[in-house]
Amino acid sequence: MPVMWRVYRAKHGPGLDGVGGMFSDGRWHSRGARVVYFGASAAIVVLERLAHTDPPLLPDDLRLGRFDFTGTVEVAKVEEILTLPPHWVQEEVATRRAGDRWRSELSSCLLTVPSAILPEEANFVFNPLHSEAKHLRLVSERPFQFDARLI
């Protein structure tokens, strides 16, 4: 059972319905897809959030949540779907194509992918439309603020 982490705004909640993916492209999905991104560690979700938010615009109501599954869910690996090109970090069209194919096939609820910020770390793409999505649950959460030395 994978442990997953997410930084989110208290005002909006964990965002497990994937609506956020409907409004913009992401590394592993095209705009219009209901997906939710998680990290395999608290540290990588903090780095990811920092990389995707302008520091002066960081909200003051962030939460750090830990999630897991209460049921069995197959975890697909991106290597099973696509051989990543050598410069995959700059080739988001290829990674989006792989993620979109995975999501449309409904072969698993989670896709394990490398972080573009630190490829040695893993992120997860969660498909809230998959039949196993009901097994995701929030285990714990706490208020989160970035250390001033990072911003």
Residue frames as a rotation matrix with the C-alpha (Angstrom) as fourth column:
MET 1
0.586 0.810 0.000 0.00
0.810 -0.586 0.000 0.00
0.000 0.000 -1.000 0.00
PRO 2
-0.321 -0.764 0.560 1.72
0.716 -0.583 -0.384 3.21
0.620 0.278 0.734 -1.11
VAL 3
0.140 0.241 -0.960 1.90
0.772 -0.634 -0.047 6.16
-0.620 -0.735 -0.275 1.25
MET 4
-0.147 -0.103 0.984 1.24
0.848 -0.526 0.072 9.38
0.510 0.844 0.164 -0.62
TRP 5
-0.337 -0.074 -0.938 1.55
0.686 -0.702 -0.191 13.03
-0.644 -0.708 0.288 0.31
ARG 6
-0.023 0.370 0.929 -0.10
0.841 -0.495 0.218 16.19
0.541 0.786 -0.300 -0.94
VAL 7
-0.775 -0.124 -0.620 0.10
0.434 -0.817 -0.379 19.92
-0.459 -0.562 0.688 -0.14
TYR 8
-0.330 0.762 0.558 -3.23
0.738 -0.161 0.655 21.66
0.589 0.628 -0.509 -0.63
ARG 9
-0.751 0.148 0.643 -5.20
-0.332 -0.927 -0.174 24.69
0.571 -0.344 0.746 0.48
ALA 10
-0.879 0.466 -0.104 -7.45
0.305 0.381 -0.873 24.25
-0.367 -0.799 -0.477 3.51
LYS 11
-0.440 0.717 -0.540 -10.00
-0.597 -0.683 -0.421 26.46
-0.671 0.137 0.729 1.79
HIS 12
-0.010 0.394 -0.919 -10.40
-0.969 0.223 0.106 23.92
0.247 0.892 0.379 -1.05
GLY 13
0.656 0.194 0.729 -9.65
-0.493 0.842 0.220 20.67
-0.571 -0.504 0.648 0.76
PRO 14
-0.091 -0.813 0.576 -7.53
-0.039 0.581 0.813 17.82
-0.995 0.052 -0.084 -0.62
GLY 15
0.041 0.143 -0.989 -9.00
-0.905 -0.414 -0.098 18.09
-0.424 0.899 0.112 -4.13
LEU 16
-0.598 -0.346 0.723 -9.42
-0.211 0.938 0.275 14.36
-0.773 0.012 -0.634 -4.63
ASP 17
0.462 0.841 0.280 -12.05
0.154 0.235 -0.960 14.75
-0.873 0.487 -0.020 -7.36
GLY 18
-0.290 -0.725 0.624 -9.38
0.775 0.205 0.598 15.79
-0.562 0.657 0.503 -9.88
VAL 19
0.734 0.668 0.123 -11.21
0.618 -0.580 -0.531 18.92
-0.284 0.466 -0.838 -11.01
GLY 20
0.408 -0.648 -0.643 -7.94
-0.213 -0.753 0.623 20.87
-0.888 -0.117 -0.445 -10.99
GLY 21
-0.545 -0.666 0.509 -6.71
0.277 0.430 0.859 18.87
-0.791 0.610 -0.050 -13.98
MET 22
0.274 0.756 0.594 -9.63
0.884 0.046 -0.466 20.14
-0.379 0.653 -0.656 -16.02
PHE 23
0.896 0.241 -0.372 -8.18
0.185 -0.966 -0.179 23.66
-0.403 0.091 -0.911 -16.21
SER 24
0.480 -0.778 -0.406 -4.56
-0.866 -0.495 -0.075 23.26
-0.142 0.388 -0.911 -17.26
ASP 25
0.597 -0.408 -0.690 -2.04
-0.143 0.793 -0.592 20.82
0.789 0.452 0.416 -18.66
GLY 26
0.714 -0.476 0.514 0.27
-0.558 0.056 0.828 19.03
-0.423 -0.878 -0.225 -16.26
ARG 27
-0.338 -0.936 -0.096 3.43
-0.859 0.265 0.437 17.00
-0.384 0.230 -0.894 -16.66
TRP 28
-0.961 -0.073 0.268 1.45
-0.025 0.984 0.179 13.74
-0.277 0.165 -0.947 -16.97
HIS 29
-0.160 0.942 0.296 -1.96
0.813 0.296 -0.502 14.84
-0.560 0.160 -0.813 -18.27
SER 30
-0.789 0.038 0.613 -3.61
0.431 -0.677 0.597 17.12
0.438 0.735 0.517 -20.81
ARG 31
-0.852 0.519 0.067 -6.07
-0.472 -0.708 -0.525 19.81
-0.225 -0.479 0.848 -19.81
GLY 32
-0.043 0.935 -0.352 -9.55
-0.894 0.121 0.431 18.37
0.446 0.333 0.831 -19.38
ALA 33
-0.080 -0.062 -0.995 -8.44
0.114 0.991 -0.071 15.21
0.990 -0.120 -0.072 -17.54
ARG 34
0.736 0.324 0.594 -9.49
-0.565 -0.189 0.803 14.57
0.372 -0.927 0.044 -13.96
VAL 35
0.253 -0.723 -0.643 -6.26
0.497 0.668 -0.554 13.68
0.830 -0.179 0.528 -12.19
VAL 36
0.951 -0.085 0.297 -4.67
-0.296 -0.521 0.800 14.33
0.087 -0.849 -0.521 -8.81
TYR 37
0.216 -0.953 -0.214 -0.92
-0.089 0.199 -0.976 14.51
0.972 0.230 -0.041 -8.22
PHE 38
0.988 -0.040 0.149 0.73
-0.143 0.133 0.981 13.12
-0.059 -0.990 0.125 -5.07
GLY 39
0.123 -0.986 -0.113 4.31
-0.791 -0.029 -0.611 12.61
0.599 0.165 -0.783 -3.96
ALA 40
0.402 -0.060 -0.914 5.91
0.261 0.964 0.051 9.53
0.878 -0.259 0.403 -2.44
SER 41
-0.333 -0.502 -0.798 7.43
0.928 -0.026 -0.371 11.68
0.166 -0.864 0.475 0.32
ALA 42
0.635 0.522 -0.570 6.50
0.655 -0.755 0.039 14.84
-0.410 -0.398 -0.821 2.17
ALA 43
-0.147 -0.804 -0.577 9.76
0.200 -0.595 0.778 16.41
-0.969 -0.001 0.248 1.00
ILE 44
-0.820 -0.196 0.538 9.03
0.544 0.023 0.839 15.96
-0.177 0.980 0.087 -2.73
VAL 45
0.182 0.925 0.334 5.54
0.953 -0.250 0.174 17.47
0.244 0.287 -0.926 -2.48
VAL 46
0.532 -0.089 -0.842 7.04
0.405 -0.847 0.345 20.50
-0.744 -0.525 -0.414 -0.75
LEU 47
-0.569 -0.806 -0.164 9.61
0.167 -0.308 0.937 20.88
-0.805 0.506 0.309 -3.55
GLU 48
-0.568 0.431 0.701 6.95
0.816 0.189 0.546 20.38
0.103 0.883 -0.459 -6.22
ARG 49
0.528 0.816 -0.238 4.68
0.842 -0.539 0.020 22.99
-0.111 -0.211 -0.971 -4.66
LEU 50
0.222 -0.551 -0.804 7.56
0.185 -0.786 0.590 25.44
-0.957 -0.279 -0.072 -4.40
ALA 51
-0.767 -0.574 0.287 8.46
0.338 0.020 0.941 24.84
-0.546 0.818 0.179 -8.06
HIS 52
-0.497 0.659 0.565 4.89
0.791 0.076 0.607 25.48
0.357 0.748 -0.559 -9.23
THR 53
0.665 0.716 -0.214 4.02
0.739 -0.587 0.330 28.54
0.110 -0.378 -0.919 -7.13
ASP 54
0.014 -0.601 0.799 5.50
0.194 -0.782 -0.592 32.01
0.981 0.164 0.105 -7.18
PRO 55
-0.556 -0.314 -0.770 6.76
0.741 0.234 -0.630 32.49
0.378 -0.920 0.103 -3.58
PRO 56
-0.973 0.217 0.077 5.00
-0.229 -0.868 -0.441 35.84
-0.029 -0.446 0.894 -3.05
LEU 57
-0.241 0.943 -0.229 1.73
-0.814 -0.067 0.578 34.14
0.529 0.326 0.783 -4.05
LEU 58
-0.754 -0.053 -0.655 1.99
0.200 0.931 -0.306 31.23
0.626 -0.361 -0.691 -1.62
PRO 59
0.256 0.923 0.285 -1.31
-0.178 -0.245 0.953 30.95
0.950 -0.295 0.101 0.24
ASP 60
-0.557 -0.464 0.689 -1.36
-0.706 -0.172 -0.687 31.09
0.437 -0.869 -0.231 4.03
ASP 61
0.233 0.720 0.653 -3.79
-0.911 0.397 -0.113 28.19
-0.341 -0.569 0.748 4.49
LEU 62
-0.072 -0.341 -0.937 -1.71
-0.720 0.668 -0.188 25.26
0.690 0.661 -0.294 3.22
ARG 63
0.599 0.232 0.766 -2.16
-0.683 0.648 0.338 21.74
-0.418 -0.726 0.546 4.62
LEU 64
-0.505 -0.711 -0.488 0.16
-0.821 0.570 0.019 18.77
0.265 0.411 -0.872 4.35
GLY 65
0.473 0.790 0.390 -1.83
-0.843 0.534 -0.059 15.56
-0.255 -0.301 0.919 4.03
ARG 66
-0.780 -0.615 0.111 -0.80
-0.579 0.778 0.242 11.93
-0.235 0.125 -0.964 4.18
PHE 67
0.316 0.905 -0.285 -2.93
-0.941 0.261 -0.216 9.47
-0.121 0.337 0.934 2.22
ASP 68
-0.842 -0.497 0.209 -3.10
-0.422 0.849 0.319 5.73
-0.336 0.181 -0.924 1.70
PHE 69
-0.299 0.725 -0.621 -5.38
-0.672 0.302 0.676 3.09
0.678 0.619 0.397 0.28
THR 70
-0.146 0.334 0.931 -7.66
-0.862 0.418 -0.286 0.87
-0.485 -0.845 0.227 2.31
GLY 71
0.800 0.435 0.414 -7.88
-0.163 0.821 -0.548 -1.64
-0.578 0.371 0.727 -0.53
THR 72
-0.103 -0.832 0.545 -5.64
0.505 0.429 0.749 -3.26
-0.857 0.352 0.376 -3.09
VAL 73
0.850 0.287 -0.442 -4.75
-0.200 -0.601 -0.774 -1.09
-0.488 0.746 -0.453 -6.05
GLU 74
0.451 -0.701 0.553 -2.41
0.880 0.454 -0.142 -1.99
-0.152 0.550 0.821 -8.87
VAL 75
0.518 -0.381 -0.766 0.34
-0.134 -0.920 0.367 0.58
-0.845 -0.087 -0.528 -9.24
ALA 76
0.815 -0.233 0.530 1.47
0.577 0.256 -0.775 1.03
0.045 0.938 0.343 -12.83
LYS 77
0.052 -0.859 -0.510 4.94
0.383 -0.454 0.805 2.34
-0.922 -0.237 0.305 -13.59
VAL 78
0.560 0.178 -0.809 5.53
-0.517 -0.688 -0.510 4.83
-0.647 0.704 -0.293 -16.39
GLU 79
-0.518 -0.832 -0.199 8.26
-0.711 0.290 0.640 2.55
-0.475 0.473 -0.742 -17.79
GLU 80
-0.535 0.403 0.743 5.52
0.380 0.899 -0.215 0.02
-0.755 0.168 -0.634 -18.55
ILE 81
0.557 0.829 -0.043 3.75
0.417 -0.324 -0.849 2.57
-0.718 0.455 -0.526 -20.73
LEU 82
0.967 -0.219 0.130 6.51
-0.027 -0.595 -0.804 4.55
0.254 0.773 -0.581 -22.38
THR 83
0.156 -0.972 -0.177 10.27
0.987 0.146 0.070 4.58
-0.042 -0.186 0.982 -22.73
LEU 84
0.771 0.158 -0.618 11.14
0.281 -0.954 0.107 8.07
-0.572 -0.256 -0.779 -21.65
PRO 85
0.704 -0.569 0.426 13.27
0.356 -0.236 -0.904 10.06
0.615 0.788 0.036 -24.07
PRO 86
-0.173 -0.888 -0.427 16.68
0.887 0.049 -0.460 11.16
0.429 -0.458 0.778 -22.73
HIS 87
-0.973 -0.159 0.166 15.48
0.096 -0.937 -0.337 14.73
0.209 -0.312 0.927 -22.22
TRP 88
-0.323 0.932 -0.168 11.98
0.781 0.362 0.509 13.84
0.535 0.033 -0.844 -20.98
VAL 89
-0.279 0.207 -0.938 11.92
0.759 -0.551 -0.347 16.75
-0.589 -0.808 -0.004 -18.53
GLN 90
-0.698 -0.033 -0.715 11.82
-0.273 -0.911 0.309 19.17
-0.662 0.411 0.627 -21.49
GLU 91
-0.879 0.345 -0.329 9.48
-0.241 0.274 0.931 16.98
0.411 0.898 -0.158 -23.57
GLU 92
-0.706 0.635 0.314 6.16
-0.394 0.017 -0.919 17.37
-0.589 -0.772 0.238 -21.79
VAL 93
0.040 0.726 -0.686 4.21
-0.996 0.087 0.035 16.35
0.086 0.682 0.727 -24.89
ALA 94
-0.349 -0.252 -0.903 5.63
-0.330 0.934 -0.134 12.82
0.877 0.251 -0.409 -24.55
THR 95
-0.992 -0.025 -0.125 4.90
0.107 0.372 -0.922 12.58
0.069 -0.928 -0.366 -20.83
ARG 96
-0.436 0.897 -0.068 1.38
-0.741 -0.401 -0.539 13.97
-0.511 -0.185 0.840 -21.30
ARG 97
-0.019 0.395 -0.919 0.74
-0.858 0.466 0.218 11.44
0.514 0.792 0.329 -24.05
ALA 98
-0.692 -0.304 -0.655 1.84
0.012 0.902 -0.431 8.59
0.722 -0.306 -0.620 -21.74
GLY 99
-0.937 0.348 0.008 -0.31
-0.044 -0.096 -0.994 9.83
-0.345 -0.933 0.106 -18.88
ASP 100
-0.250 0.888 -0.386 -3.34
-0.924 -0.338 -0.180 10.38
-0.290 0.311 0.905 -21.10
ARG 101
-0.202 0.125 -0.971 -3.04
-0.571 0.791 0.220 6.87
0.796 0.599 -0.088 -22.53
TRP 102
-0.912 -0.174 -0.372 -2.75
0.189 0.627 -0.756 5.36
0.365 -0.759 -0.539 -19.05
ARG 103
-0.765 0.645 -0.003 -5.78
-0.345 -0.413 -0.843 7.29
-0.544 -0.643 0.538 -17.82
SER 104
-0.114 0.768 -0.630 -7.96
-0.993 -0.077 0.085 6.41
0.017 0.635 0.772 -20.81
GLU 105
-0.389 -0.095 -0.917 -7.14
-0.333 0.942 0.044 2.70
0.859 0.323 -0.398 -20.50
LEU 106
0.408 0.556 0.724 -8.28
-0.845 -0.071 0.531 2.63
0.347 -0.828 0.441 -16.84
SER 107
0.249 -0.395 -0.884 -5.71
-0.003 0.913 -0.408 -0.12
0.969 0.104 0.226 -16.23
SER 108
-0.296 -0.327 -0.897 -4.87
0.893 0.237 -0.381 1.12
0.338 -0.915 0.222 -12.73
CYS 109
0.762 0.615 -0.205 -5.79
0.639 -0.661 0.395 3.82
0.107 -0.431 -0.896 -10.29
LEU 110
0.690 -0.606 -0.396 -2.22
-0.163 -0.663 0.731 5.06
-0.705 -0.440 -0.556 -9.78
LEU 111
0.779 -0.595 0.198 0.64
0.363 0.171 -0.916 5.79
0.511 0.785 0.349 -12.13
THR 112
0.588 -0.686 -0.429 4.08
0.424 -0.190 0.886 6.01
-0.689 -0.702 0.179 -10.53
VAL 113
0.772 -0.314 0.552 6.21
0.428 -0.386 -0.817 8.63
0.470 0.867 -0.164 -12.28
PRO 114
-0.208 -0.892 -0.401 9.60
0.975 -0.155 -0.160 10.23
0.081 -0.424 0.902 -11.66
SER 115
0.605 0.303 -0.736 9.69
0.447 -0.895 -0.001 13.78
-0.659 -0.328 -0.677 -10.39
ALA 116
0.657 -0.367 0.659 10.97
0.568 -0.334 -0.752 16.23
0.496 0.868 -0.011 -13.01
ILE 117
0.760 -0.371 0.534 12.57
-0.551 -0.803 0.227 18.24
0.344 -0.467 -0.815 -10.21
LEU 118
-0.254 -0.786 0.564 14.41
-0.925 0.367 0.095 15.28
-0.281 -0.498 -0.820 -8.69
PRO 119
0.137 0.405 -0.904 14.05
-0.800 0.583 0.140 12.13
0.584 0.704 0.404 -10.84
GLU 120
-0.788 -0.449 -0.422 15.28
-0.106 0.773 -0.626 9.93
0.607 -0.448 -0.656 -8.00
GLU 121
-0.783 0.602 0.158 11.99
-0.248 -0.069 -0.966 10.73
-0.571 -0.795 0.204 -6.23
ALA 122
-0.780 0.573 0.252 8.59
0.588 0.534 0.607 9.37
0.214 0.621 -0.754 -7.20
ASN 123
-0.680 0.730 -0.062 5.29
-0.669 -0.653 -0.353 11.11
-0.298 -0.199 0.933 -7.73
PHE 124
-0.686 0.561 0.463 1.91
0.559 0.814 -0.159 9.51
-0.466 0.150 -0.872 -8.28
VAL 125
-0.767 0.617 -0.175 -0.85
-0.596 -0.585 0.550 10.42
0.236 0.526 0.817 -10.72
PHE 126
-0.765 0.586 0.267 -4.22
0.172 0.585 -0.792 9.36
-0.621 -0.560 -0.548 -9.30
ASN 127
-0.827 0.563 -0.011 -7.22
-0.088 -0.110 0.990 8.67
0.556 0.819 0.140 -11.52
PRO 128
-0.790 0.533 0.302 -10.34
-0.434 -0.139 -0.890 9.57
-0.433 -0.834 0.341 -9.49
LEU 129
0.093 0.856 -0.509 -12.57
-0.995 0.067 -0.070 7.99
-0.026 0.513 0.858 -12.16
HIS 130
-0.546 -0.363 -0.755 -11.08
-0.421 0.898 -0.127 4.52
0.724 0.249 -0.643 -11.70
SER 131
0.443 0.823 -0.355 -13.21
-0.130 0.451 0.883 1.97
0.887 -0.345 0.307 -9.84
GLU 132
0.154 -0.468 -0.870 -10.49
0.863 0.493 -0.112 1.56
0.481 -0.733 0.480 -7.16
ALA 133
-0.434 -0.363 0.825 -10.40
0.094 -0.929 -0.359 5.31
0.896 -0.079 0.437 -6.42
LYS 134
0.550 0.760 0.348 -12.85
-0.313 -0.199 0.929 4.83
0.775 -0.619 0.128 -3.55
HIS 135
0.681 -0.334 -0.652 -10.04
0.653 0.679 0.334 3.16
0.331 -0.653 0.681 -1.56
LEU 136
-0.388 -0.803 0.452 -8.01
0.446 -0.593 -0.671 6.36
0.807 -0.058 0.588 -1.20
ARG 137
0.716 0.635 -0.290 -8.26
0.577 -0.305 0.757 7.95
0.392 -0.710 -0.585 2.21
LEU 138
0.183 -0.571 0.801 -6.75
-0.396 -0.788 -0.471 10.83
0.900 -0.231 -0.370 4.11
VAL 139
0.172 -0.218 -0.961 -4.81
0.708 0.705 -0.034 9.42
0.685 -0.674 0.276 7.09
SER 140
0.186 -0.149 -0.971 -3.55
0.830 -0.505 0.236 12.65
-0.526 -0.850 0.029 8.64
GLU 141
0.251 -0.155 0.956 -3.09
0.644 -0.710 -0.284 16.32
0.723 0.687 -0.078 7.89
ARG 142
0.132 -0.242 -0.961 -1.58
0.855 -0.463 0.234 19.36
-0.502 -0.853 0.146 9.50
PRO 143
0.947 0.104 -0.304 -1.13
-0.021 -0.925 -0.380 23.05
-0.321 0.366 -0.873 8.79
PHE 144
0.244 -0.896 0.370 1.92
0.932 0.322 0.167 23.68
-0.269 0.304 0.914 6.62
GLN 145
0.933 -0.110 -0.343 4.08
-0.181 -0.966 -0.183 26.74
-0.311 0.233 -0.921 6.10
PHE 146
0.625 -0.775 0.088 7.24
0.454 0.270 -0.849 26.98
0.635 0.571 0.521 4.08
ASP 147
0.312 -0.670 -0.673 10.38
0.804 -0.191 0.563 27.65
-0.506 -0.717 0.479 6.06
ALA 148
0.867 0.067 -0.495 11.41
-0.083 -0.958 -0.275 31.23
-0.492 0.279 -0.825 5.30
ARG 149
-0.120 -0.990 -0.073 14.87
-0.378 -0.022 0.925 30.01
-0.918 0.139 -0.372 4.23
LEU 150
-0.398 0.027 0.917 13.28
0.665 0.697 0.268 28.26
-0.632 0.716 -0.296 1.24
ILE 151
0.435 0.634 0.640 11.40
0.894 -0.391 -0.220 31.25
0.111 0.667 -0.737 -0.06
